Amino acid sequence: MISAPMRMSEARIAEFVRSKADWITKQQAKLASRPSPAPLVYEEGAPFALWGAHYPLRLTHASRGQKVHFADGQWHMVVRQDAAEEKKAKLMEAAYRDILVQEASCRLQDWSQIMRLDEQGLSPKGLAAQKMTSRWGSCHVSRRTIKLNSELARKPVAMLEYVLVHELVHLFERGHNARFYGLMDRYLPDWQDKRRALNAS
């Protein structure tokens, strides 16, 4: 899939893709060589990640009130005894989204103050999380809303911080240009180390 400005002609887009053909081929080969992750099993004691560590899953069967929450170093899943794996996966995904938004909201307030976003009328108006396949986050600059990949809740918190700062910097600069990277260097000097760690995880 290609994203491009509306004003760009199809011929220019095709020319750009051709100029990057070698890089695209290398990236496709790199992705194809990665081992497929083991399927998740929602059974008693199964380990599930949170902020870079793994914690056991505790199952409770109930006919109503199905949910997942994290407490006391354990995941707690309440489901019907006959619940399908798909239902369990949806409950776990919802828990990851909630945990991520809660953690990111606190850090968003801190970084908004550090960057003085309020003073410049750039404070974010919305924060959400969802499962994404090709990016860790996105910023809708005109709406001033940030969306985070729910998979970040499985990674160390430092990686969430990197993605959050990256998206906030887009409120100052839409593109990935010298000004953007200069602002990243200013606010998060070790951002490149964090990015490498995140993309390698």
C-alpha positions as CSV (number, residue, x, y, z in Angstrom):
1,M,0.0,0.0,0.0
2,I,1.3,3.5,-0.9
3,S,0.3,6.7,0.8
4,A,0.9,9.9,-1.2
5,P,-0.3,13.5,-1.4
6,M,-3.5,13.9,-3.5
7,R,-1.6,16.3,-5.8
8,M,1.0,13.7,-6.7
9,S,0.4,12.1,-10.1
10,E,0.3,8.3,-10.5
11,A,3.3,8.5,-12.9
12,R,5.4,10.2,-10.2
13,I,4.3,7.7,-7.6
14,A,5.2,4.8,-9.9
15,E,8.6,6.5,-10.6
16,F,9.3,6.8,-6.9
17,V,8.4,3.1,-6.3
18,R,10.7,2.0,-9.1
19,S,13.5,4.1,-7.7
20,K,13.1,2.3,-4.3
21,A,12.6,-1.2,-5.8
22,D,15.9,-2.6,-4.4
23,W,15.2,-1.3,-0.9
24,I,11.6,-2.7,-1.1
25,T,12.9,-6.1,-2.2
26,K,15.4,-6.2,0.7
27,Q,12.7,-5.3,3.3
28,Q,10.4,-7.9,1.9
29,A,13.1,-10.5,2.2
30,K,13.9,-9.4,5.7
31,L,10.3,-9.7,6.8
32,A,9.9,-13.1,5.1
33,S,12.9,-14.4,7.0
34,R,11.5,-13.6,10.4
35,P,10.2,-16.6,12.3
36,S,6.5,-16.7,12.7
37,P,5.4,-16.1,16.3
38,A,4.1,-19.0,18.2
39,P,0.3,-19.0,18.5
40,L,-1.0,-17.7,21.8
41,V,-2.6,-20.2,24.1
42,Y,-5.1,-18.9,26.7
43,E,-4.7,-21.5,29.4
44,E,-4.0,-21.5,33.1
45,G,-0.4,-20.3,33.8
46,A,0.3,-19.3,30.2
47,P,2.8,-16.3,30.1
48,F,1.6,-13.0,28.6
49,A,3.8,-9.9,28.2
50,L,3.3,-6.6,29.8
51,W,5.9,-3.7,29.6
52,G,8.7,-6.1,28.5
53,A,8.1,-8.8,31.2
54,H,5.9,-11.9,31.2
55,Y,3.2,-12.8,33.8
56,P,1.0,-15.9,34.2
57,L,-2.6,-16.0,33.2
58,R,-5.2,-17.0,35.8
59,L,-8.5,-18.3,34.4
60,T,-11.9,-18.1,36.1
61,H,-15.0,-19.4,34.6
62,A,-18.3,-17.4,34.9
63,S,-21.4,-17.1,32.8
64,R,-21.3,-13.3,32.8
65,G,-18.9,-10.4,33.4
66,Q,-16.3,-11.7,30.9
67,K,-13.1,-9.5,31.1
68,V,-9.4,-9.5,31.5
69,H,-7.4,-7.3,34.0
70,F,-3.9,-7.3,35.4
71,A,-3.3,-7.2,39.1
72,D,-0.7,-8.5,41.6
73,G,1.7,-9.6,39.0
74,Q,-0.8,-11.8,37.2
75,W,-3.3,-11.6,34.3
76,H,-6.8,-12.5,35.4
77,M,-9.3,-13.7,32.7
78,V,-12.9,-14.2,33.5
79,V,-14.7,-16.2,30.7
80,R,-17.4,-18.7,30.1
81,Q,-16.1,-22.3,30.3
82,D,-17.0,-22.8,26.6
83,A,-15.5,-19.5,25.4
84,A,-13.8,-19.7,22.0
85,E,-10.1,-18.7,21.6
86,E,-11.2,-15.8,19.5
87,K,-13.3,-14.5,22.4
88,K,-10.4,-14.8,24.8
89,A,-8.1,-13.0,22.3
90,K,-10.6,-10.1,22.0
91,L,-10.8,-9.8,25.8
92,M,-7.0,-9.8,26.1
93,E,-6.7,-7.2,23.3
94,A,-9.2,-4.9,25.0
95,A,-7.1,-5.2,28.2
96,Y,-3.9,-4.3,26.4
97,R,-5.6,-1.2,24.8
98,D,-6.9,0.0,28.2
99,I,-3.6,-0.5,29.9
100,L,-1.7,1.3,27.1
101,V,-4.1,4.3,27.0
102,Q,-3.9,4.6,30.8
103,E,-0.1,4.6,30.8
104,A,0.3,6.7,27.7
105,S,-2.2,9.3,29.1
106,C,0.0,10.0,32.1
107,R,3.1,10.3,30.0
108,L,1.3,12.5,27.5
109,Q,0.6,15.0,30.2
110,D,4.3,15.0,31.3
111,W,5.5,15.4,27.7
112,S,3.0,18.1,26.9
113,Q,4.5,20.2,29.7
114,I,8.1,19.4,28.7
115,M,7.3,20.5,25.1
116,R,5.1,23.4,26.3
117,L,2.3,22.3,23.9
118,D,-0.4,24.2,25.9
119,E,1.4,27.5,25.4
120,Q,1.6,27.0,21.7
121,G,-2.0,25.7,21.3
122,L,-0.8,22.3,20.3
123,S,-2.1,20.1,23.1
124,P,-3.4,16.7,21.9
125,K,-7.2,16.4,21.9
126,G,-7.4,12.7,21.8
127,L,-5.5,9.5,22.5
128,A,-6.5,6.0,21.4
129,A,-5.0,2.5,20.9
130,Q,-5.7,-0.2,18.4
131,K,-3.9,-3.1,16.9
132,M,-1.8,-2.0,13.9
133,T,0.1,-4.1,11.4
134,S,2.6,-1.7,9.9
135,R,3.3,1.1,12.4
136,W,3.7,1.8,16.1
137,G,1.7,5.0,16.1
138,S,0.2,7.8,14.1
139,C,-0.7,11.5,14.6
140,H,-3.6,13.2,12.9
141,V,-2.1,16.7,13.0
142,S,-5.1,18.7,12.1
143,R,-7.3,17.0,14.7
144,R,-4.4,16.7,17.1
145,T,-5.2,13.1,17.9
146,I,-2.7,10.3,18.5
147,K,-3.2,6.6,17.9
148,L,-0.9,4.0,19.3
149,N,-0.4,0.3,18.4
150,S,-1.7,-1.8,21.3
151,E,1.3,-4.1,20.9
152,L,3.3,-1.4,22.6
153,A,1.8,-2.6,26.0
154,R,3.9,-5.7,25.5
155,K,7.2,-3.8,25.1
156,P,9.3,-2.0,27.7
157,V,7.9,1.4,28.7
158,A,10.9,3.2,27.1
159,M,9.6,2.1,23.7
160,L,6.2,3.6,24.4
161,E,7.9,6.8,25.4
162,Y,9.8,6.9,22.1
163,V,6.7,6.4,20.0
164,L,4.7,9.0,22.0
165,V,7.4,11.6,21.7
166,H,7.7,10.8,18.0
167,E,4.0,11.4,17.4
168,L,4.0,14.6,19.6
169,V,6.9,16.1,17.6
170,H,4.7,15.7,14.5
171,L,2.5,18.5,16.0
172,F,5.4,20.8,15.4
173,E,6.6,19.3,12.1
174,R,4.5,17.0,9.9
175,G,7.3,15.5,7.8
176,H,10.4,13.5,8.7
177,N,12.9,16.2,7.8
178,A,15.9,17.9,9.4
179,R,13.6,20.0,11.7
180,F,11.7,16.9,12.9
181,Y,14.9,15.0,13.7
182,G,16.4,18.1,15.4
183,L,13.4,18.2,17.7
184,M,13.7,14.5,18.4
185,D,17.3,15.0,19.4
186,R,16.3,17.9,21.6
187,Y,13.5,16.2,23.5
188,L,14.7,12.6,23.5
189,P,18.5,12.4,22.7
190,D,18.6,8.6,22.8
191,W,15.6,8.2,20.5
192,Q,17.6,6.3,17.8
193,D,18.6,3.6,20.3
194,K,15.0,3.2,21.4
195,R,13.8,3.0,17.8
196,R,16.4,0.3,17.0
197,A,15.4,-1.7,20.0
198,L,11.7,-1.4,19.2
199,N,12.1,-2.4,15.6
200,A,14.3,-5.3,16.5
201,S,11.9,-6.7,19.2
